[in-house]
Amino acid sequence: RERSGRETRVHERLAELKRQGLRPGQVVICPDSPVMETALMSLALMRFGAALLPYRTGLDSIDVLGLAAATGAEWIWCRESAALIASGIAYPCPLALDSTLALLVKTSGTSGGPKVVMLARENLLASAAAVNQRLGFGTGDVWLCCPRLSHTGGLAIIHRWALASATLILH
């Protein structure tokens, strides 16, 4: 039952994004909370061939627009109105032309200034499948997700959970 409820919510989110004009290969900037909303956004965008750039909730609008400009993200998700807002960026993300791009994550820049890492759908699914197989993680198991969904660690748990059709507890 949980899987069908999740699938229904992902399908509904994807239908709404399409109605609002999202196209495959585009990038959507989204706050990392509420966490279930961000998880659904990640799964819907991955299914559609668009990419997610999650950011830490509370980031001011100037910094969000700076992320859009730096990455070429075409859309900003406004959780209050459940609507996509055009970022005003006139050029596409350099790697968004390949519809396999699924995730952009801002790093802290431990080896220099902050950077944005780009990950393909195939990378995320291969990692989730390998970890699930190694741990023997499957349908009857439970993942506890404590990391923020603006970090790869948090989103990796979302992909493992969805791939295994398991149970997820969001902290």
Protein Blocks (a to p, Z undefined) as FASTA:
>chain_A
ZZmmmmmmmmmmmmmmmmnopaehiacdddfbdfklmmmmmmmmmmnopacddddehiaf
klmmmmmmmnopabdcdfklopacdehiabdcfklmpmkbmbdcddehlnbcdddddddf
klmmmmmmmmmmmnopafklccddfbdckbfklmmmmmmmmmnopacddZZ
